[in-house]
């Protein structure tokens, strides 16, 4: 495979997540699920309780497992209902005992936030809980324990932060590009208080963790941000905020991501459609941009005139080309590897690899490759998008100076999402 277009790259990451459904026909049942103040060596609970103090050393839940087949799986999940925060989850194996006491305990490493909680029991892979136990956490018994304990209020996603560090609004859905923000009010912070923001993707995988030092400031708005260097797959995401070395989050926020670009300058612009019969593709582009083509080479390119650079026709623009027959015997994965290998072999000045990925966009696999380099004194970033269709290869390449990249990228993203093979 020959690499026919020379371009330069910075970050495009996509993924596909699927959710499946299942059920369990087990004869096992959960009975007498309670919260308790103790559990003995045989798992038998002590007194039933309905509340725990915020400074409780350990919390117990207990239940009877009845009529369980061998090796029945029981999942026990703890949730802070008031804060909509999952706390802990354990899975037990019943072994070969059909009926027995089972239990779970929670040992907090910091004061628990006051409010409503619940523990749910699930048998095997059932989606609905077989038992739910509700309880509350009340004020700490040791009042002195609350004196130096930092906590968070009003934690939520926002579309931006103003000059005073305050959230601009409250949102539950964010864009698939740009920067995500989560805001809180920090209370009772001390000089050594540290805040940790942990971001998770749609599969529950940690994608970033950042430490923030409020430097002793308290009763103030604080925020965490996550700057995307690629297109985030749509779906449900989560950010958790931890205080100091706590094992439980002080706040958890779930939010959704849409593949529609939320950059107003991009979404509000009028788009034109370009179709090339010779190349066998179509793509939408901002109507105000310039368009040029070489149909004999199955090539077209697009660029905003105000970003054009004299003598540098391959900078601050988007190239689209089809290379007929060049992908024979290739998959998206092997074509992407070959493309990267050939780019590296070109020995661009100050070449730096950034990222690569294979994603499904609009029902079609797209390989993406990002890197940075220098040309004629310009520091450049490029993203190459590769689409394999039978024996044919289609490439969409975006190259920009680093100071123009962030401005132009939302438009390029819309162009890539609109690409069609005729």
C-alpha positions as CSV (number, residue, x, y, z in Angstrom):
1,X,0.0,0.0,0.0
2,X,1.4,3.4,-0.9
3,X,0.7,6.5,1.1
4,X,-0.4,9.0,-1.4
5,X,-1.2,12.1,0.6
6,X,1.4,13.8,3.0
7,X,-0.2,15.3,6.0
8,X,0.3,15.9,9.8
9,X,-1.7,14.8,12.9
10,X,-3.1,15.6,16.4
11,X,-5.5,13.3,18.2
12,X,-8.6,11.5,17.2
13,X,-10.0,8.8,19.5
14,X,-13.3,6.9,19.1
15,X,-14.8,3.7,20.4
16,X,-17.8,1.5,20.4
17,X,-19.5,0.3,23.5
18,X,-22.5,-2.1,23.5
19,X,-24.9,-2.9,26.3
20,X,-26.3,-6.4,26.5
21,X,-29.3,-7.8,28.4
22,X,-29.5,-11.1,30.3
23,X,-31.6,-12.9,32.8
24,X,-31.4,-15.5,35.5
25,X,-33.7,-18.4,36.2
26,X,-32.0,-19.5,39.4
27,X,-34.2,-20.8,42.3
28,X,-32.1,-18.8,44.7
29,X,-33.8,-16.1,46.9
30,X,-32.8,-13.4,49.3
31,X,-34.7,-13.2,52.6
32,X,-34.5,-11.0,55.7
33,X,-32.0,-8.4,54.3
34,X,-31.2,-5.9,56.9
35,X,-28.6,-3.4,58.1
36,X,-27.0,-4.5,61.4
37,X,-24.5,-3.4,64.0
38,X,-22.5,-6.6,63.9
39,X,-22.0,-10.0,62.2
40,X,-20.6,-13.1,64.1
41,X,-18.2,-15.7,62.8
42,X,-21.0,-17.6,61.1
43,X,-22.3,-14.5,59.3
44,X,-25.3,-14.2,61.6
45,X,-26.3,-10.6,62.2
46,X,-26.6,-8.8,65.4
47,X,-29.2,-6.1,66.1
48,X,-31.0,-4.6,63.1
49,X,-30.4,-0.8,62.7
50,X,-31.8,1.8,60.3
51,X,-29.1,4.5,60.7
52,X,-25.4,4.9,61.3
53,X,-23.4,8.0,62.5
54,X,-21.2,9.7,59.9
55,X,-18.1,8.6,61.8
56,X,-19.1,4.9,62.0
57,X,-16.0,2.7,61.8
58,X,-17.9,-0.1,60.0
59,X,-21.3,-0.7,58.5
60,X,-22.8,-4.1,58.0
61,X,-25.6,-5.6,55.9
62,X,-26.8,-9.1,56.2
63,X,-29.3,-11.4,54.5
64,X,-30.4,-15.1,54.2
65,X,-29.6,-16.8,50.9
66,X,-32.2,-19.5,50.3
67,X,-32.5,-22.4,47.8
68,X,-29.3,-21.5,46.0
69,X,-27.8,-23.9,43.4
70,X,-24.1,-24.6,43.7
71,X,-21.9,-21.6,43.0
72,X,-24.7,-19.1,42.8
73,X,-23.3,-15.6,42.4
74,X,-24.6,-12.8,44.6
75,X,-23.6,-9.2,43.9
76,X,-24.0,-6.6,46.8
77,X,-24.0,-3.0,45.8
78,X,-23.8,0.0,48.2
79,X,-25.1,3.4,47.0
80,X,-25.3,6.9,48.5
81,X,-28.8,7.7,47.2
82,X,-28.8,11.4,48.2
83,X,-25.6,12.1,46.2
84,X,-26.5,9.5,43.4
85,X,-23.1,7.9,44.1
86,X,-22.1,4.2,43.9
87,X,-19.9,3.4,46.8
88,X,-18.9,-0.2,46.7
89,X,-19.8,-3.5,45.1
90,X,-18.7,-7.1,46.0
91,X,-19.6,-10.4,44.5
92,X,-20.0,-13.6,46.6
93,X,-20.0,-17.3,45.6
94,X,-22.5,-19.5,47.5
95,X,-20.2,-22.6,47.1
96,X,-22.2,-25.8,47.7
97,X,-24.4,-24.5,50.6
98,X,-28.0,-24.0,49.4
99,X,-29.1,-21.8,52.4
100,X,-26.9,-19.6,54.5
101,X,-26.3,-16.1,55.9
102,X,-24.4,-13.8,53.7
103,X,-23.2,-10.3,54.5
104,X,-21.1,-7.3,53.4
105,X,-19.4,-4.6,55.3
106,X,-18.2,-1.1,54.5
107,X,-15.2,0.5,56.4
108,X,-15.2,4.2,55.6
109,X,-11.8,6.0,55.6
110,X,-13.5,9.4,56.2
111,X,-16.7,10.9,57.5
112,X,-19.7,9.6,55.4
113,X,-21.9,12.4,54.0
114,X,-25.2,12.5,55.7
115,X,-28.3,11.4,53.8
116,X,-30.1,8.4,52.4
117,X,-28.3,5.2,51.5
118,X,-29.2,1.7,50.2
119,X,-27.7,-1.7,49.7
120,X,-29.0,-3.9,46.9
121,X,-28.6,-7.7,46.5
122,X,-28.6,-9.2,43.0
123,X,-28.6,-13.0,42.3
124,X,-26.5,-14.1,39.3
125,X,-26.9,-11.6,36.4
126,X,-30.4,-10.3,37.3
127,X,-30.9,-6.7,36.4
128,X,-33.5,-6.0,39.1
129,X,-32.4,-6.4,42.8
130,X,-33.7,-9.4,44.7
131,X,-33.6,-7.2,47.9
132,X,-33.1,-3.6,48.8
133,X,-32.2,-2.3,52.2
134,X,-32.5,1.4,53.0
135,X,-30.8,3.3,55.7
136,X,-29.6,6.8,56.7
137,X,-26.4,8.3,57.8
138,X,-26.8,11.0,60.5
139,X,-24.5,13.5,62.2
140,X,-21.3,12.1,63.6
141,X,-21.4,10.9,67.2
142,X,-18.0,12.5,67.8
143,X,-18.7,16.1,67.0
144,X,-15.0,17.0,67.0
145,X,-14.5,14.7,64.1
146,X,-16.4,17.1,61.8
147,X,-14.4,20.2,62.7
148,X,-11.6,19.8,60.1
149,X,-13.5,17.7,57.5
150,X,-13.7,19.3,54.1
151,X,-16.8,18.5,52.0
152,X,-18.4,19.5,48.7
153,X,-21.7,21.0,47.8
154,X,-23.6,21.5,44.5
155,X,-21.3,19.4,42.4
156,X,-22.5,19.4,38.7
157,X,-21.4,19.6,35.1
158,X,-21.3,23.0,33.5
159,X,-20.7,24.2,30.0
160,X,-18.0,26.7,31.2
161,X,-16.4,28.6,34.0
162,X,-16.5,32.4,34.2
163,X,-13.7,34.8,35.2
164,X,-14.5,34.4,38.9
165,X,-14.3,30.6,38.7
166,X,-18.1,30.2,39.0
167,X,-20.1,27.8,36.8
168,X,-21.9,29.3,33.9
169,X,-24.9,26.9,34.1
170,X,-25.9,23.3,34.9
171,X,-25.8,20.7,32.2
172,X,-26.3,16.9,32.0
173,X,-25.0,16.5,28.5
174,X,-21.7,17.7,27.0
175,X,-20.1,17.8,23.6
176,X,-17.9,15.1,22.1
177,X,-15.0,17.6,21.6
178,X,-13.6,20.6,23.5
179,X,-13.4,20.7,27.3
180,X,-15.6,19.2,30.0
181,X,-16.1,21.1,33.3
182,X,-17.4,19.9,36.7
183,X,-18.0,22.5,39.4
184,X,-18.4,22.3,43.2
185,X,-18.5,24.5,46.3
186,X,-15.7,23.5,48.7
187,X,-16.5,23.8,52.4
188,X,-14.4,23.4,55.6
189,X,-11.1,23.0,53.7
190,X,-7.8,23.1,55.5
191,X,-4.3,24.2,54.4
192,X,-3.4,20.7,53.4
193,X,-6.7,19.8,51.7
194,X,-6.2,18.3,48.2
195,X,-8.9,17.6,45.6
196,X,-8.7,14.8,43.0
197,X,-10.8,14.6,39.9
198,X,-11.1,11.2,38.3
199,X,-12.9,10.8,34.9
200,X,-14.3,7.6,33.5
201,X,-15.5,6.6,30.0
202,X,-18.6,4.7,29.0
203,X,-17.0,1.4,29.9
204,X,-16.1,2.5,33.4
205,X,-12.4,2.8,32.5
206,X,-10.4,5.6,34.1
207,X,-9.4,8.1,31.4
208,X,-7.8,10.9,33.5
209,X,-7.0,11.8,37.0
210,X,-5.9,15.3,38.1
211,X,-4.9,16.7,41.5
212,X,-6.0,20.2,42.5
213,X,-4.6,22.2,45.5
214,X,-7.1,24.9,46.7
215,X,-4.2,26.3,48.9
216,X,-6.4,26.5,51.9
217,X,-9.2,28.4,50.3
218,X,-12.6,27.4,51.7
219,X,-16.3,28.2,51.0
220,X,-15.3,28.8,47.4
221,X,-16.2,27.5,44.0
222,X,-13.7,25.0,42.6
223,X,-13.8,23.2,39.3
224,X,-12.1,20.3,37.4
225,X,-11.7,20.1,33.6
226,X,-10.9,17.5,31.1
227,X,-9.6,18.7,27.7
228,X,-10.3,16.2,24.9
229,X,-7.7,15.7,22.3
230,X,-10.1,13.5,20.2
231,X,-13.7,12.8,19.5
232,X,-15.4,11.1,22.5
233,X,-17.8,8.3,21.7
234,X,-21.4,9.1,22.7
235,X,-22.7,7.5,25.8
236,X,-22.8,7.8,29.6
237,X,-19.6,9.1,31.4
238,X,-18.8,9.8,35.0
239,X,-16.5,12.0,37.0
240,X,-15.8,11.4,40.7
241,X,-14.3,14.0,43.1
242,X,-12.2,12.8,46.0
243,X,-10.9,14.8,49.0
244,X,-7.4,13.9,50.2
245,X,-6.7,10.2,50.3
246,X,-10.3,9.1,50.8
247,X,-11.3,5.8,49.2
248,X,-14.9,7.0,48.7
249,X,-15.7,9.9,46.4
250,X,-17.0,13.1,48.0
251,X,-19.1,13.6,44.9
252,X,-20.0,11.6,41.7
253,X,-21.6,13.1,38.6
254,X,-22.9,11.1,35.7
255,X,-23.3,12.8,32.4
256,X,-23.9,12.0,28.7
257,X,-21.9,12.8,25.6
258,X,-23.3,13.5,22.2
259,X,-21.4,13.2,18.9
260,X,-23.0,16.5,17.8
261,X,-20.4,19.2,18.1
262,X,-21.4,21.8,20.7
263,X,-19.2,24.6,19.4
264,X,-21.7,27.2,18.4
265,X,-19.4,28.6,15.7
266,X,-19.4,25.2,14.0
267,X,-23.0,24.1,14.5
268,X,-24.5,27.4,13.5
269,X,-22.6,27.7,10.3
270,X,-24.2,26.9,7.0
271,X,-22.8,23.8,5.3
272,X,-22.5,23.1,1.6
273,X,-22.3,19.6,0.1
274,X,-19.5,18.6,-2.3
275,X,-19.9,15.4,-4.4
276,X,-17.2,13.9,-6.6
277,X,-18.4,11.2,-8.9
278,X,-14.8,10.4,-10.0
279,X,-13.6,9.8,-6.5
280,X,-16.9,8.2,-5.4
281,X,-17.5,10.3,-2.2
282,X,-19.3,13.3,-0.8
283,X,-18.6,15.6,2.1
284,X,-20.1,18.7,3.7
285,X,-18.0,21.7,4.4
286,X,-18.6,25.3,5.6
287,X,-20.2,27.3,2.8
288,X,-17.8,30.2,3.5
289,X,-14.7,28.1,3.0
290,X,-12.9,27.9,-0.4
291,X,-13.1,24.6,-2.3
292,X,-10.7,23.4,-5.0
293,X,-10.6,20.0,-6.8
294,X,-8.5,17.8,-9.0
295,X,-11.0,15.2,-10.3
296,X,-8.3,13.5,-12.3
297,X,-6.6,12.7,-9.0
298,X,-9.9,12.0,-7.1
299,X,-8.9,14.9,-4.9
300,X,-10.6,17.9,-3.3
301,X,-9.5,20.3,-0.6
302,X,-11.2,22.9,1.5
303,X,-9.9,25.8,3.6
304,X,-11.0,29.1,5.2
305,X,-9.5,31.9,3.2
306,X,-8.6,34.0,6.3
307,X,-6.3,31.2,7.5
308,X,-4.5,30.7,4.2
309,X,-0.7,31.1,4.2
310,X,1.1,32.3,1.1
311,X,3.2,29.5,-0.4
312,X,1.9,26.9,2.1
313,X,-1.1,25.4,0.3
314,X,-1.2,22.3,2.5
315,X,-1.5,24.1,5.8
316,X,-4.8,25.1,7.5
317,X,-6.9,23.0,5.2
318,X,-8.7,19.7,4.7
319,X,-7.7,17.3,1.9
320,X,-10.1,14.5,0.8
321,X,-8.9,11.9,-1.6
322,X,-9.8,8.4,-2.8
323,X,-7.1,6.1,-3.9
324,X,-8.8,3.4,-5.9
325,X,-7.4,-0.2,-5.6
326,X,-4.7,0.8,-3.1
327,X,-6.5,-1.1,-0.2
328,X,-6.7,-4.5,-1.8
329,X,-6.0,-7.1,0.9
330,X,-6.0,-4.6,3.7
331,X,-8.3,-4.2,6.7
332,X,-8.8,-0.8,8.4
333,X,-6.3,-2.0,11.1
334,X,-3.6,-3.1,8.6
335,X,-4.1,0.0,6.4
336,X,-3.7,2.3,9.4
337,X,-0.5,0.5,10.5
338,X,0.9,0.8,7.0
339,X,0.0,4.5,6.8
340,X,1.7,5.2,10.1
341,X,4.8,3.3,9.2
342,X,5.1,5.2,5.9
343,X,4.6,8.6,7.6
344,X,7.3,7.8,10.1
345,X,9.6,6.8,7.3
346,X,9.2,10.2,5.7
347,X,11.2,11.7,8.7
348,X,9.3,14.9,9.1
349,X,11.1,17.6,11.1
350,X,10.3,17.4,14.8
351,X,7.9,14.5,14.2
352,X,5.9,13.5,17.3
353,X,3.4,10.7,17.4
354,X,0.2,11.7,19.3
355,X,-2.5,9.1,18.9
356,X,-4.2,6.4,16.8
357,X,-7.5,4.7,16.9
358,X,-10.1,2.7,15.0
359,X,-13.7,3.8,15.6
360,X,-17.1,3.1,14.1
361,X,-18.7,6.3,12.8
362,X,-22.1,6.2,11.1
363,X,-21.9,2.4,10.7
364,X,-18.4,2.5,9.1
365,X,-15.0,1.8,10.6
366,X,-12.6,4.8,10.5
367,X,-9.0,4.6,11.4
368,X,-7.5,7.8,12.7
369,X,-3.9,8.9,13.2
370,X,-2.6,12.0,14.8
371,X,0.9,13.5,14.9
372,X,2.8,16.9,15.2
373,X,5.7,18.1,13.1
374,X,7.4,21.2,11.8
375,X,7.6,22.6,8.3
376,X,9.1,25.9,7.0
377,X,9.2,27.2,10.6
378,X,5.5,26.4,11.3
379,X,4.6,24.1,14.2
380,X,1.8,21.9,12.7
381,X,-0.7,19.3,13.9
382,X,-2.4,16.8,11.6
383,X,-5.2,14.2,11.9
384,X,-5.5,11.6,9.1
385,X,-8.8,9.7,8.9
386,X,-8.7,6.5,6.8
387,X,-11.7,4.6,5.5
388,X,-11.3,1.2,3.7
389,X,-14.1,0.2,1.4
390,X,-13.4,-3.0,-0.5
391,X,-10.2,-2.4,-2.5
392,X,-10.5,1.4,-2.2
393,X,-8.9,3.7,0.4
394,X,-10.4,7.1,1.3
395,X,-8.5,9.7,3.3
396,X,-9.6,12.9,5.0
397,X,-6.6,14.8,6.3
398,X,-6.6,18.0,8.4
399,X,-3.4,20.0,8.9
400,X,-3.2,23.2,10.8
401,X,-0.8,25.5,12.7
402,X,-1.0,24.9,16.4
403,X,-2.5,28.3,17.0
404,X,-5.3,27.7,14.4
405,X,-6.0,24.0,15.2
406,X,-8.5,24.5,18.1
407,X,-10.5,27.0,16.1
408,X,-10.8,25.0,12.9
409,X,-11.1,21.5,14.4
410,X,-14.9,21.7,15.3
411,X,-15.6,22.4,11.6
412,X,-13.4,19.5,10.5
413,X,-15.1,17.2,12.9
414,X,-18.5,18.0,11.3
415,X,-16.9,17.3,7.9
416,X,-15.6,13.9,8.9
417,X,-19.0,12.9,10.4
418,X,-20.7,13.9,7.1
419,X,-18.4,11.9,4.8
420,X,-20.2,9.4,2.6
421,X,-19.1,6.9,0.0
422,X,-21.2,7.2,-3.2
